[in-house]
Amino acid sequence: FFFKQKTAYEMQRGLVGSEMCIRDRFLLEGVHIYKRYGAENTLKSKIFDPLVAQKSPPETCGFGKRLVIYNPKTNKLEFRLLNKLNVVEHMFSLSDIKKVVVPNETKQIVKMQKSNSGLSETFGDSSFMKIDKLDRNTDNEAYRYQCKLVRFYPFSLLTKDKRIELISETYTVFKCIISAFNQMFENQPLL
């Protein structure tokens, strides 16, 4: 059984009326997400580029897959090891998370995916042999086509004293997490 994960390009622009329930359930039930290892590994790791993820997946750039789950009893976001789900690697209080940061490249990819409806399907994998040298101009059809194929969405959570670098494997999870945190920030009382 093969499940094809959808990109923003492939999804409808809006979710049904139960969007709020779906979004909240993602964090309560937990989702798989890539989390960058500690700061000491960051200096040695390659920079992750979602446009070349087939050649350099998150694991080769210092990221490991984790289960992220919201624990309502402690009001904390927990990052758990996949091979030992009862082990919490890191916990962050929701009040410690100050901001969600979506890199410009991720924003541009999502924008391209949503606007690529009339894009030619004639490009093959050989067109992107040197994608890192590709002109990343939104007028470049090869760039727009490659954006359409992206399946990883990098973003970060900023706490009082650290940056937690994350990568979502699907647009659905990315959208739900960003939406949940943005709503949380809107409802937080001003300090």
N, C-alpha and C positions, 0 to 999 in steps of 0.2 A: 504494500500500500504506500503510495507516494503522495504526499501533501505538498502542493505548490504554494509557497508563501507569496502573498500579494504585495505589490509595491503601491505607493500612492497613485501611480499611473493606472493601476488595474482596479483600484477600489472606487466606489462611488464617492462623490464629494461629501455626502453626509451620511451618518449612521442613522438607524431608525430611532424612534422615540426612547428606546431603552438604552441609549448611548451612555447615560449616567450610570446605570446599573452595570453595564459591561465594563466601563472604565474603573469603577470602584472595585468590582470583583477581581480584576486583574491584580491589583495590589494585595487584596485580602487572600486570594488563593495562591498568589505567587506567580512570577513569570521568569523564564530563563532570559538572562541578559549577560553580556560580556562586561567584565569589570577589569580595569587595568590593575596589575599587581602593584606592590608598594613602590614608593618613590625611588628606591635604589635601583629597581629594575627599569624604571622609566628612562633613565639616562642612557641605558644601553639598548633600548628598544627602538625599532623603526617607528616612524610616524604612520599611523593607520590612515589609508586613503580608501574610502568606499568605492571609488571608481576602479581600483585595481585589486579588489578584495579576492578575486579568483587567483591572482598570482601571489598576493600577500594577505592571507586571512588574518583575522584578529589575533589568533593564537601566536602568529609569528611576529606580532607587534607588541607583545607584552600584556595581552588580555587573556583572561580565563573565564570560562562560562560558570555562572553562578545562578542560584535561585534567589530572587529578591522578593521579599514578602513583607507586608505591613502587619505588625503585631499590635492589635488594638489594646491589649492589656497593658503593654508597656509604652504605647505610642511611639514605637521605634520602627525604623526600616531595617530589616535584617538581611544580610548577604550570607547565604548558606552554600557550603560545598555540595556539589551535585552527587559526589560519591558517598557523602556522609551528611544527609539532610538534617540530622539532629545536631550537627556542629554549626554554630553561628560564627562565621569568620570575622565579620564586622557588624556593628550596630550603630545607627545614627538616630538620635531623637529627631522627630519631625521639626521641633522648634529650632534645632541646630542648622537645618537646611535653609539657607537664605535665598537661594536663587537657582533656577534652572538655566543653563547656558547651552544654546543650540548654535554650533559653529555656522558661519556664513555658508560654507560648502554644503552642509546638510540642508540648510534652508533653500539654497539654490537647487539642489537635487530634487527636493520635494516639489518645488515650484515647477521645475522642468517635467517631472513625472505627471503633475496635474495638467500641464498644458501641452503634452505630447500627443494629443489625440490624432493629429493628421500626419504623424511622422512616418517616413518611409521605413519599410521593413527589409530593405535591400542590403544592409550592412551585415557582414559576417564577422566571426571572431578575428579573422586576420586583419580587419580594419583597425583593431585596437592593440596590435602587437606592441606599440610604443605609446600606450595611452598616457603614461606619465609625461610625455612630451606633447600630448594633444593640446591644441588651442582650446582652453576652457572658456570660450566665448559662447554666450547663449545663442548667437547667430550660427554657430558651427553645428551642422546637422549630425556629424559624428559624435560630438560632445552631448548633444541632446539625446541621441539614441543610447549612448552609454549610461546617461543618467536614468533613462527608462529601465535599464537592467539592474540597477543598484538594489541590493537586498539588505544592506547594513546602514544604520542611521546613528552616527555618533552624537553624543551630547554629554553634558557634565552637570553634576550637582555641586553647588558651592556651599560649604559649611563655614562656620566662624574661622576655622584655621586650615582647611584643606579643600582640595578639588578632587571630586570622585569622578573619574572618567569612565563613561559607560558607552556601550554600543548595543542597540536593539537590533534583533535579527529580522524584525518585521515592521512594516509601517503601522499596523494595527497596534502593536505594543507600544511603539514610539509615540503615536498620537495619544493613546490612553494615558501613558505615564506623564507626558508633557501637560496634557489637559488636567489631570488630577492634581499635579503640583501647582499649576497656575491657579486653579480654583482654590487650593489650600492657601496660597499666598494672598489671594484677594480677600479671603475670609479671616485672615490673621489680624488680631488687633494691632494697632500701631504702637510701637514701643516708645 
